[in-house]
Every structure is written in structure tokens, then in C-alpha cells.
Amino acid sequence: MNKKLIALAVAGACVAPAAMAQTANPVVLYGRVYATVEQVQAKGSNPSNAAEVSSRTRVSDQSSLLGVRGTEDLGGGLKAFFQLETAFKPDQNDTTFAARNSGVGLQGAWGSVLMGRWDVPYKSTTIAVDPYGDLTLGGITAANSGSGARNVQAEFDRRDQNVVQYWSPSIAGFALRASYSANEAHTATANPRSNGASLTWTGGPIYVGYAYHELYDTAYGGITPPKQTANAVFGSVEFGPIKIGADYGEIKRTGEFTGGATITKQKHYLANIVWTLGNNQLSYQHQNSKNGDLTSLAMQPDCKVDALGWQYNFSKRTFFLAQYVKIDNNDTATCNFGSNTLAIAAGQDPKGVSLGLRHVF
């Protein structure tokens, strides 16, 4: 009996320091489960006489995720931190492990530096004005962030790999983020790069900012323009139960087709209003995108997206969302749903109704 007690005491002495370290520097498990049931279709005439997308019911994932993160106090005001985040679909099991924001870094009074795979500043700051958080049928990526030209979806709503980022501390409400993606695919003929930054100011009910991102030698809708740049100004303000948000952006692309080099400019904007009544939130969001296609087409892209939503907040962690979305495309058919797009042809206009439930933990 004494030998057993001694063995237990020794084991306890070995485990205790590790347990204490875990308590002092906790590792946190977190996640989100978000799914919608949707009735969607796409109607409209088109030059290719392609069949319309028939009305159908589907269950869709809205970027459900599971992650672990933690910190270690290194002393002298310095901390190490890490995060590993993976997507999963509650409706089916075909996701890739750890494809979401994951990295390791250091944090101090001077800010934070991380290496890994992470949302670029252009994405993380602009989606803050979207009441749907760049998810659902009516999210910001339906017509903004590089959607709406050459049928490419959300080119600048990016999560870059092989990235180094710097995040400043908040100074008088100002915060800077900068991102550099290593050019690991550099060859004798191409040097793909992805870099950007954002500057935001937050003061009470007001949030405003500017974001910039540039892409070099990056594939875009079947071609590879030498350079693409995106600029956006955005903001939101609250007046009691009313919150108003807006985003305006321009995307320049340089390319070449018959007749020589050209530069195109795509303009897009978003405006929304959210009215909170107790646990209820009523929302309306309008998006528009024009021009920007590097082709000699006689008609440039032009599309509009309208989304109407009702959200009921059961708690801070759980809500129900009902949403109706209608998209109007010209014959180029370049806008689509903000998430879980339809395979549409020229001239077709997607629309849909969505009922969703989100829970975070």
C-alpha cells in the first residue's frame, strides 16, 4: 500500500507543473455552427440559350468552423500566441482540415506579428460593415470585394497563405494592419504577389476605414493580368436602435487583348440599414457593381443585389435569420449569391429565400 501511495505522489508531482502552466496560459476551444435551408433559382433570357436554374431546395453551410487558440506569457510584456482553425460542414463532410485562419506570432505593446494563413486586411475590415458578415445569399461578396466582373467571386475577399501580417495596437481609436504574402511561386516569367493594408478608426458608435490590396501575376477568370489593385472606403454609424453601413470601392486591372494594353476600372458600392427592436433585427442591404472586365465586349458588367433580412437573437451566441435575396444582372451575368453560388449563364438572375440558425461557442 505504501508503495502505491508513493507512486501516486510522484505522478502527481510530475503532472502538477504542467497543469499549472496550462492554467496560467490557457488553450481555448471555440467554434461556430451555421447552416441555412434555402429555396433558390435563376431565371432570365441569355444569348447562349442555356437552361434556367430550376427552383430547388438545399441545405447550405455558412462557414462553420472549429478552432483552438492560446497564448504564453514570455515576460517583459511579450506574449506568444497561436491559432489553428478548420472549416467543417454540418450538412456534409467534404472539407479540408485547417484551411481557415491559422498561424503563430508575438504580441507586445508595439502590436502583433504573425506568420501563417490569414484573412487579408482588405477582407477583415470591409466585412465589418456587412450585417451578414460576408456570409449568406446576400453577403458583401455578392457584388463587392472583386465580385461582379468576369464572373469571378470575391477576388479581394481573400485568405492568403504563406503570409506575414502586422497589427498595430489601437492608438486614439486608430488601428493599422499590413499583410505580405511570400512570392514562393516566383519563376523566370511570373512573380505572383499579394500585399495590402488597412487603416481604421473606431470611436463610440462610429467605425470608418480605408483598405488597399494589390495582386501581381494572379489568375483572374481565365486570364492573368500583370497587376490588379483594390481601394475601398467604408464605415458604419449607430443612432440608437438604427445602424447604417456603407462601402465604396474601385478595382483597377491592367491587361492586354487585341489592340494592345488596357486598364479597366470596376466600381462597386454597398449600403445597408439595421433596425434593432429588442431581440429582433430588421435589415436591408443593397449592392451594385459596374464595369471592370478585361475584354473587348461591347457590354460591360452591371448588376444589382437586394437583400432583406429578419434576425431573431435568442442570446448573444445563438440567432435565427430569415433572408430574401434578388439579383439583377445584365447579359454578362457577373453577380451571384454571397455564398454558395449558383452555376448561371449570361443574363440569368439568381434569387432565393433562406432560413438559417447560427450558434457560436
SULCOR-V877968 format. One record per residue. N is the residue number from 1. RES is the residue in one letter. PHI is phi in degrees with one decimal (* if undefined). PSI is psi in radians with two decimals (999 if undefined). NEAR is the number of other ideal C-beta (glycine too) atoms within 12 Angstrom. Layout:
# SULCOR-V877968
n;res;phi;psi;near
N;RES;PHI;PSI;NEAR
N;RES;PHI;PSI;NEAR
This chain:
# SULCOR-V877968
n;res;phi;psi;near
1;M;*;-0.74;7
2;N;-62.5;-0.66;8
3;K;-63.4;-0.67;9
4;K;-66.4;-0.72;10
5;L;-64.0;-0.71;11
6;I;-63.2;-0.74;12
7;A;-62.8;-0.73;13
8;L;-64.8;-0.66;14
9;A;-65.6;-0.74;14
10;V;-64.0;-0.77;13
11;A;-61.3;-0.72;13
12;G;-63.6;-0.67;14
13;A;-65.4;-0.58;14
14;C;-74.7;-0.65;12
15;V;-78.0;-0.60;14
16;A;-55.7;-0.83;14
17;P;-60.0;-0.69;12
18;A;-65.3;-0.71;14
19;A;-65.0;-0.70;14
20;M;-64.6;-0.71;12
21;A;-63.5;-0.69;15
22;Q;-64.5;-0.65;16
23;T;-69.6;-0.70;12
24;A;-71.1;-0.56;15
25;N;-129.0;1.31;20
26;P;-68.8;2.57;18
27;V;-101.9;2.24;19
28;V;-109.6;2.32;19
29;L;-95.9;2.31;16
30;Y;-144.9;2.97;23
31;G;179.9;3.13;25
32;R;-147.7;2.34;29
33;V;-119.2;2.09;25
34;Y;-144.1;2.00;36
35;A;-135.5;2.63;30
36;T;-131.7;2.57;41
37;V;-105.6;2.27;26
38;E;-131.7;2.55;36
39;Q;-113.8;1.98;24
40;V;-131.3;2.76;38
41;Q;-164.7;2.98;27
42;A;-145.2;2.07;35
43;K;-117.1;2.87;26
44;G;137.6;2.67;30
45;S;-77.3;2.73;19
46;N;-154.6;2.62;22
47;P;-62.6;-0.50;17
48;S;-86.3;-0.05;16
49;N;58.0;0.52;12
50;A;-69.1;2.64;18
51;A;-66.6;2.49;16
52;E;-67.0;2.75;26
53;V;-83.5;1.93;28
54;S;-64.8;2.66;15
55;S;-59.8;2.32;17
56;R;-147.8;2.70;20
57;T;-103.6;2.43;16
58;R;-147.6;2.72;27
59;V;-107.5;2.20;23
60;S;-124.1;2.49;33
61;D;-81.9;2.50;30
62;Q;-117.6;1.11;40
63;S;57.5;0.87;39
64;S;-63.2;2.61;33
65;L;-150.5;2.80;35
66;L;-140.0;2.35;28
67;G;-149.6;2.84;28
68;V;-129.5;2.48;22
69;R;-145.6;2.74;28
70;G;-164.7;2.96;24
71;T;-135.9;2.79;23
72;E;-135.5;2.22;21
73;D;-77.8;2.02;18
74;L;-95.4;-0.03;15
75;G;89.5;2.77;9
76;G;64.3;0.46;9
77;G;79.3;0.14;13
78;L;-104.0;2.39;19
79;K;-129.5;2.55;25
80;A;-99.4;2.54;23
81;F;-141.1;2.74;30
82;F;-145.5;2.80;26
83;Q;-152.4;2.41;31
84;L;-129.5;2.11;28
85;E;-131.3;2.28;32
86;T;-125.4;2.57;25
87;A;-85.4;2.67;29
88;F;-150.9;2.63;27
89;K;-108.1;2.08;24
90;P;-67.7;-0.31;26
91;D;-95.0;-0.28;21
92;Q;-163.7;2.91;15
93;N;-119.7;1.25;12
94;D;-131.7;0.52;11
95;T;-94.1;2.81;20
96;T;-97.5;2.39;14
97;F;-69.1;2.40;16
98;A;57.5;0.68;22
99;A;-88.8;-0.01;23
100;R;-99.8;-2.94;30
101;N;-56.7;2.02;33
102;S;-145.0;2.42;31
103;G;178.4;-3.12;32
104;V;-138.5;2.54;26
105;G;-163.6;-3.09;30
106;L;-123.7;2.55;27
107;Q;-134.6;2.38;24
108;G;-148.9;-2.96;21
109;A;-63.5;-0.37;14
110;W;-83.8;-0.15;16
111;G;125.1;-2.71;23
112;S;-133.5;2.52;31
113;V;-127.0;2.33;27
114;L;-135.3;2.75;31
115;M;-128.3;2.45;26
116;G;152.4;-2.25;30
117;R;-131.8;2.16;30
118;W;-155.7;2.70;38
119;D;-59.4;2.37;39
120;V;-73.3;2.74;41
121;P;-56.1;-0.63;42
122;Y;-56.8;-0.74;49
123;K;-72.5;-0.89;41
124;S;-64.9;-0.45;34
125;T;-92.6;-0.63;43
126;T;-72.8;-0.60;49
127;I;-70.4;-0.19;38
128;A;-66.3;-0.31;34
129;V;-96.8;0.01;42
130;D;-94.2;2.03;41
131;P;-63.1;-0.29;39
132;Y;-101.2;0.05;44
133;G;61.3;0.66;35
134;D;57.9;0.41;39
135;L;-117.1;3.05;36
136;T;70.1;3.03;44
137;L;-59.9;-0.59;48
138;G;-103.9;0.29;49
139;G;-66.1;2.97;46
140;I;-57.9;-0.46;50
141;T;-80.9;0.06;43
142;A;-65.4;-0.65;49
143;A;-139.5;-0.17;49
144;N;-107.4;-3.13;53
145;S;61.1;0.48;45
146;G;102.9;-0.09;44
147;S;-75.8;2.82;43
148;G;98.0;0.12;47
149;A;-142.6;2.36;47
150;R;54.9;0.46;33
151;N;53.8;0.60;31
152;V;-96.4;2.38;37
153;Q;-100.4;2.01;34
154;A;52.3;1.00;40
155;E;-62.4;-0.56;38
156;F;-102.0;0.04;52
157;D;-87.8;1.23;42
158;R;-107.0;2.62;37
159;R;-121.3;1.76;33
160;D;-83.0;2.53;37
161;Q;-95.3;2.91;26
162;N;53.2;0.80;22
163;V;-108.9;2.59;35
164;V;-120.4;2.24;28
165;Q;-127.9;2.62;39
166;Y;-122.5;2.31;28
167;W;-120.6;2.14;31
168;S;-79.1;2.78;25
169;P;-70.9;2.87;18
170;S;-78.4;2.14;18
171;I;-121.3;1.91;15
172;A;53.8;0.60;10
173;G;91.1;-0.21;18
174;F;-88.0;2.46;19
175;A;-141.9;2.33;30
176;L;-112.6;2.43;28
177;R;-130.8;2.41;39
178;A;-134.5;2.52;29
179;S;-136.6;2.36;42
180;Y;-133.1;2.20;25
181;S;-104.1;2.18;33
182;A;-60.7;2.43;21
183;N;-87.1;1.11;22
184;E;-69.6;-0.30;15
185;A;-96.1;0.31;20
186;H;-63.0;2.27;15
187;T;-129.2;-3.08;10
188;A;-67.8;-0.36;6
189;T;-116.1;-0.17;10
190;A;-146.2;2.56;17
191;N;-135.8;1.29;21
192;P;-63.1;2.24;28
193;R;-140.8;2.71;27
194;S;-146.8;1.94;39
195;N;-138.3;2.67;34
196;G;-173.3;3.08;40
197;A;-159.0;2.86;29
198;S;-146.4;2.68;38
199;L;-133.7;2.15;27
200;T;-125.5;2.75;33
201;W;-133.0;2.26;24
202;T;-123.3;2.20;22
203;G;-146.8;1.84;18
204;G;58.9;-2.13;12
205;P;-84.1;0.08;17
206;I;-111.1;2.36;20
207;Y;-136.3;2.13;27
208;V;-137.6;2.75;30
209;G;-170.6;2.99;37
210;Y;-134.8;2.42;28
211;A;-135.1;2.54;44
212;Y;-137.1;2.47;31
213;H;-148.0;2.54;43
214;E;-131.9;2.49;33
215;L;-125.8;2.37;36
216;Y;-121.2;2.39;26
217;D;48.6;0.83;24
218;T;-115.3;2.27;34
219;A;-59.0;2.44;18
220;Y;-149.1;1.78;34
221;G;57.0;0.72;27
222;G;92.7;-0.10;13
223;I;-127.0;3.01;23
224;T;-131.2;1.55;23
225;P;-64.3;2.51;37
226;P;-60.3;-0.62;26
227;K;-151.4;2.46;28
228;Q;-136.9;2.35;43
229;T;-130.8;2.49;33
230;A;-125.6;2.32;46
231;N;-125.4;2.40;30
232;A;-144.5;2.44;43
233;V;-118.0;2.50;26
234;F;-156.8;2.89;39
235;G;177.9;2.95;30
236;S;-149.0;2.71;33
237;V;-146.7;2.53;23
238;E;-111.9;2.36;21
239;F;-122.4;1.56;15
240;G;61.5;-2.11;12
241;P;-81.1;-0.06;16
242;I;-103.3;2.31;20
243;K;-125.8;2.26;28
244;I;-117.5;2.34;27
245;G;-131.7;2.69;37
246;A;-154.6;2.70;32
247;D;-148.1;2.33;46
248;Y;-130.6;2.31;28
249;G;-141.4;2.71;44
250;E;-130.9;2.39;30
251;I;-123.6;2.15;46
252;K;-105.0;2.39;29
253;R;-130.5;2.38;38
254;T;-107.5;2.43;27
255;G;-158.6;-2.95;30
256;E;-149.4;2.29;19
257;F;-138.7;-3.02;17
258;T;-53.6;2.15;10
259;G;111.5;-0.17;9
260;G;112.6;-2.95;10
261;A;-71.7;2.69;15
262;T;-149.8;2.81;21
263;I;-127.5;2.25;21
264;T;-115.6;2.70;32
265;K;-129.4;2.14;25
266;Q;-100.2;2.29;45
267;K;-114.8;2.37;29
268;H;-143.3;2.65;46
269;Y;-146.6;2.85;30
270;L;-144.0;2.48;46
271;A;-145.0;2.47;30
272;N;-149.4;2.86;38
273;I;-141.2;2.40;27
274;V;-126.9;2.24;32
275;W;-117.1;2.08;23
276;T;-99.1;2.19;21
277;L;-127.9;1.59;16
278;G;64.2;-2.14;12
279;N;-84.3;-0.07;16
280;N;-98.5;2.50;20
281;Q;-132.0;2.14;28
282;L;-102.4;2.34;26
283;S;-137.2;2.58;36
284;Y;-138.5;2.35;29
285;Q;-136.4;2.33;43
286;H;-121.0;2.39;30
287;Q;-129.7;2.67;46
288;N;-148.0;2.48;33
289;S;-140.7;2.40;48
290;K;-138.1;2.51;30
291;N;64.1;-2.99;29
292;G;102.8;0.03;45
293;D;-89.7;2.25;36
294;L;-85.0;1.16;34
295;T;-141.3;3.05;28
296;S;-97.9;0.43;15
297;L;-60.5;2.51;21
298;A;-70.0;-0.50;10
299;M;-112.7;2.20;20
300;Q;-91.6;2.73;25
301;P;-58.6;2.55;39
302;D;-157.1;2.15;29
303;C;-150.7;2.74;44
304;K;-133.7;2.51;31
305;V;-131.0;2.21;46
306;D;-121.8;2.28;30
307;A;-131.2;2.28;46
308;L;-120.9;2.26;31
309;G;-136.5;2.67;38
310;W;-129.3;2.13;27
311;Q;-116.8;2.29;32
312;Y;-113.3;2.08;22
313;N;-92.3;1.81;22
314;F;-66.0;-0.65;17
315;S;-159.5;-3.05;13
316;K;-69.0;-0.31;11
317;R;-105.4;-0.30;16
318;T;-134.1;2.28;20
319;F;-142.5;2.80;30
320;F;-112.0;2.40;25
321;L;-130.4;2.19;39
322;A;-109.7;2.36;29
323;Q;-145.5;2.45;42
324;Y;-121.6;2.30;26
325;V;-132.8;2.36;45
326;K;-132.5;2.29;31
327;I;-117.3;2.31;43
328;D;-114.6;1.96;30
329;N;-105.5;2.62;39
330;N;-82.1;-2.92;30
331;D;-66.1;-0.19;24
332;T;-79.6;-0.37;37
333;A;49.1;1.12;38
334;T;-105.6;-0.25;46
335;C;-99.4;2.64;51
336;N;-148.4;-3.09;42
337;F;-62.1;2.68;46
338;G;-65.0;-0.52;46
339;S;-144.9;2.70;40
340;N;54.0;1.11;36
341;T;-67.2;2.83;31
342;L;-99.3;2.68;36
343;A;-84.4;1.69;20
344;I;-110.4;2.79;33
345;A;-107.7;3.02;27
346;A;-55.4;2.36;25
347;G;85.1;-0.04;28
348;Q;-91.9;2.55;37
349;D;-120.7;1.81;34
350;P;-68.3;2.56;45
351;K;-150.9;2.72;36
352;G;-168.6;2.81;42
353;V;-117.8;2.39;30
354;S;-133.4;2.40;41
355;L;-124.0;2.12;28
356;G;-134.8;2.76;41
357;L;-132.4;2.25;27
358;R;-123.9;2.37;34
359;H;-134.8;2.29;23
360;V;-114.4;2.62;23
361;F;-145.3;999;18
